[in-house]
Amino acid sequence: MIYLDNSATTKPDPAVLQSFQQVSTNFFANPSSIHQLGGSAEKLLLTAKKQAAEILGTAPEEIVFTSGGTEGNNTAIKGIAFQHQGRGKHIITSTIEHPSIDETCKSLETLGFEVTYLPVDNNGVVSVDDLENAIRYDTILISIMHVNNETGSIQPVEKIGEIAKKHPKLFLHVDAVQGLGKVPLKLKDSGIDLCTFSGHKIHGLNGTGMLYVNKRTKLLPLFHGGNQEQSLRSGTENLAGAVSFVKALRLIKEREKNEMQHLYHMQQYLIRELNSMDGVVVNTPENAAPHIISMSVPGIKPEVIIHMLGEQDIFISTKSACSSKLKDESRVLAACGFGRDRSTTALRVSLSYDNTVEEMKRFTEAFVKAIKQFKEALE
């Protein structure tokens, strides 16, 4: 099997699975219970927070464990919107955000909030000048993704963070789900107030994740109850999930440090091969994240190619998994200015550190063959 859909989800690392099982077996008590077993569970939870904070260069009290990217994005955006709506109701985001941000912003518009959707250029990157010019007296939040999940384009979040620092009354949220472990991102003193991470994108488990919440940031929680997680996320903590997430985080950051060139090597090989193929257009820009390659084959429905490759145990995707079953056109590619011939025929290959150059060779051979077979069937 050649698995090339790692931006949708990754295969859990055996060490992560082992940590989840060990914690589930030995630390099953509720961390809020006052007996000794509960105390041991609480201590382990605090240890996990300290470890996550050390890896990311933050404070332990700035770590909130979540169920993943969608919850983290909703908590950040709605939490800021509802907490600070008395000061303003203006939000800035982009036209290429993940559905969990785009749909959240649209839902807030029905409640009286005003959202500015910044355009992107052909490379899928927002203009820093456009963003700065969009800031108003009543702007309370900027929400911009770090790495786009379809094209791999990288947003200038460092520069955006510097702009945000000039406006201390607004907050900056970054969706870092796709970039974690592949594109380094500094949080401390960055101007970033909130940052979303997800476990299943880094060989962790589905239903695990983390939201960084800067100490100065006040949120209205989505969940009310027992006041767990600094009162930002009530509910009995998923201790095994939290510990396994931190395990996955440590492992992916080590691989980011030691194996980044391997990802770039595979990506550049694929882009060279795809550029040499008749009828194939690469959508991923230069200087993109090293693990995502978007391409289009105008005239061929992407589902056809995906199923033909799937029959050979090669798995790629179309668009993002969270929107692949919606209407045919890629909202992201349309926002980049590509015509429907490309935006409706998009395919995505997304890599992990576990993939090999040999797999890239086998994929490109099978890809060329699939396109040829389709065209011959039409003749």
N, C-alpha and C positions, 0 to 999 in steps of 0.2 A: 504493500500500500504506500502511495505517495500522498501525504496530507499537506495541502497548500491552502488551507482556509483558517490560518492561525489568528487572523484579525477578528474572526467570528468567535472562535474559542480555541483554546490550546489543550493538548493532552496533559492531564495532571502529572506532575513529577511524582515518582514513587515515594520520595522522601516526604513530600507534602501529604500524600495519602497516609503514610505511616504516622506522621505527627497528628493528623486528624483522628486516626483510630486510637492512638495512645491517650490523647487527651479525653476523647469520648469515653474510654474505658476507665481511666483512673481519676479524672477530674469532672465527673458528671454532675456534681452538686451545683446548686444555684449560687453564683457569686454573691448574691445579696443575703443569703442565709447566714445567721450569726454563729452557727456551730462550726466546729473545726474543719469539716469538709468544705463548707461554704467559704471559710477563710482561706483555705488552700487554693480554691478556685479563683477567688478574688486576687490573691497574690500572683497567680499565674497570669491573669488578665492584665494586671499592672505591669508585670514583667514584659509581656508582649507589647504593650504600649511604649515602654521604655526602649525596647529593641527597635521598633518601627521608627520612633523618633530619632534614635541614634543613626539609623541608616539614612533617613531623609534630612537630617540636620535641623530638626524641629524640637519643640518641647513635648513631653508625654501628654500634657493636658490639651494639646492641640490636635490629638489623634482621636477620631471617632470611627469606630468600626461599623460598617454598613453591610447591606446585602449585595452591593455592587454598584456599577456605574449609574444605572437609572435612578436608584434611590439617592445616591450621592448628588447627582445633578438636580433632582427635584428638591432635595433638602436645601441645597445651596441657594437655588434661584427663588423658590417660594419662600424659604426662610428669611432671606433678605427683603424680598418684596413685601411680605406681610408685616415684618418687624419695623420697616422704615418707610412705609407708605405715607405716614404723616408728614414726612419731609419732602417726598417726591415720588412720582410714579413712572419715571422714565428709565428704561433698560436698553442697553446697547448689546447687540450680538451680531452674528454674521449669517449669511445666506447658506452656509455649508455645514452648519452644526449637526451633530447627531440628533436623531428624532427625539431623544429624551430631553434635549434642550429646546429644539424647535417647537415641539408640541407643548412643552411647559410654558414657553413664552406666549404661544398662541392662546393657551388657556387663560393666562393672566390678562391678555388683551380683552377677553370677554368680561373681566372684572374691573375694567377701567384703567388698566395700565397701558402705557404707550411704549412700543418697542421699535427701535431703529435697527433694521437688518442691513448691516454693511455689505456692499458688494465685494466681490473678489476679482482679481485679474485672471488672465489665462492660466497662470500657474496655481490658481486656487488660494491666493494669499491676499489678506486684507491690506488696505493702505493705512499706515500709521497716521498719516495726515487726516485721512477721512475720519478715523476713529477720534482723533483729538478734536476735530471740528464738530463732531456729533455730540460732544459732552455739553450738557446744559446745567443750569442752576438746580434743576430738579432731577438730575441723573443720580440714581442710587446704586446701579449695578452695571458692570461690564462683564459679559460672559463669553469667552473665546476659547475654542479648543486648541490644544497644543499641536496635535498631529491629526490630520483628517483621515478618517477610517476608510475612505474609498480610494483616494489618490495618493495619500502619504504626504501631502503638502504640509509644511511646517509653518505655523504662524509665528510672527515676531513677538512672542509673549514677554521676552525680556524688555524690549522697548516699550511695550504696552504697560508693563509693570512700572517703568520709570515715569510714564505719563500719569498712571494712577496715583503715584506717590505725591504728585502735585495737587491732587484733589482728595484730600483726606476724608471728605464726607461721603465719597462713593467707595464701593467695594469691587474688587476684581476677583472673578471666579474663572478658573482654568479647568477644562475637562482634559485630564492627562491620561485617560484610559489607554489610548493607542500608543502613546509615546513611552510609557513606563518600561524601563529596561532596554529601550532601543535608542531613545534620544534624551540625553541628560537634561534635567531641569532642576535648577536651584530654587528652593522655597524661601529660605531665610533671607530677610532684607531684600526680597525681590519685588515687593509691591503686590504680590499675590496674597489675597486674604483667604481664599477657599480653593481647594484643589481636589479633584475627584480621581480615585483609582479603583481598579477592579481586579479581583483575583483570577478569574478564569481566562484573562488575556495573558497571564504570566506563568502558566502551568500550575496555577492554583485551582481552587474548586469553585464551581458555580455557586452563587449565593453568598460570596464573600467579597469584601471590599473595604475601602477606607475613605473617609473625607477628612482632609486637613482643614482645620478652622483656626485661623490666626487668633491669638489671645484677645485682640481688640475688637473682634467681630462678634456682633450680637445677632442671633437668629431666632425667629419664632419656630419652634419645633413642629414637625409634621405629626409626630406621635407624642401623646401625653399619657402619663401613667406613673410608673415607679421612679422616674427621674434618673434612670441609668444614663451612662455616657454624657456626663456633665449636664444632664437634663435636656440634651439635644436629641436623644433617641431612646425613649422609654421602651421597655420590653426586656425580658430576660436575655442576657447576652449569649450570643453564639460563640462560646469560649473556644471550642475545637476549631470552628471556622476562623476565628481571629488568630489563633496560634498558627494554623496552617497558612493563612494569608501572609503572616510575617515570615514564615519559612520560605514561601514562594518568593517574597520580596527580596530576602537576603540572597537567594540563589540567582534570581534574574539580574540583580545588581552586580553580582560577581561575574556573570556571563557578559553583561554589558561592558564591563571593564576589560575582560580578557578576550572576547570573541567577536567584537563589533566588526572587525575587518572581514570576518567570514560571511556575515550578513551582506555587507557591501559587495563582496566578491560575487556572491550568488545573484544579487540584484542586477549588478552591471552585466553579468553574463546573460541573464534573461533579457534585459533591455536590448543588448546588442543583437541577440538572436531574433527577438520580436521585430526589431526595426528592419531586419533583412527579409522578413516574410511578406509576400504579396498579399495585399488586402487587409493587413493588420496595422492598426495605429496605436501607438503608446500614448496614454493620457497622463501618466505620472510625470511631473516636471523634474528638471534637474534639481539637485540639492534637496530631494525629498527624504523622508525617513527610509532607512535601509531595508525595511521588511515588507513594503507594499508596492505592488506593480499593478496599475490599472491599464487595460488595453481594450480596444473595440475592434470588432470585425464587422464593418458595415455590410448589411445585407443578410446577416445570419443571426437568428434569434439566439441569445446567449444560453437559454435553457437547453437548446439542441447540443451545443458544444459541451456543456456541463454534463449532460447525461451520457454523451458518447465517451467522454473521458472517465466518467464514473464507472462505466462498464469495464474499464481497464484498471480499476482501483486507483484512479488519480482524481483527487478531489480539490476543485477550485470553486469560486463563487461568482455571483453577479451582485454588484453593488455591496451594501452592507447587509448583514444577516437580519438586522432589525427593520430593514425596509425592503428586502428582496421580494417579499410576497405582495407588495403594494404595486401601484401603477408602474408600467414598463419603464418610463423615463427616469434616469438618474437625476435627481434634483441637484446634486453636487456638480455633475458635469455640465448641466444646463447653466448653472450659475457661473461656471468658468467660461461660458460663451461658446461651447461646442454645439453644433447642430444636432438635430434628432438622429441623424445617421450614426452618430457616435454615442449620444446620450442614451439611446435605447438599445444599444448592443454592447454595453460595457461588461467586461469580465474582470475579476480581481484575483490575483495570486498574492497570498500573504504568507511570509516565511517565518520560521522559528530557527533558533540556533541549532536545533536537532536536524534540520534539513541538510542535504549534501549537494555538491556540484553534480554528482552523478545523477541524482534525482532531477536536477534542472535539465540535464541532457535528455533524460527519458521523457520528461514532460514536454519539452519543445518538439521532440520527434513525434510524440502522440498528438500534440496540438496541430502540427502541420498536416498530419495524416487525417485528422478529424475534419479539418477545413476542406481538404481535398475530396474526401468521401462525400461530404455534404454537397459540394459543387457538382461532383459527378452524378449524384442522384438527381439533380435538377435538370441535367442535360438529356 
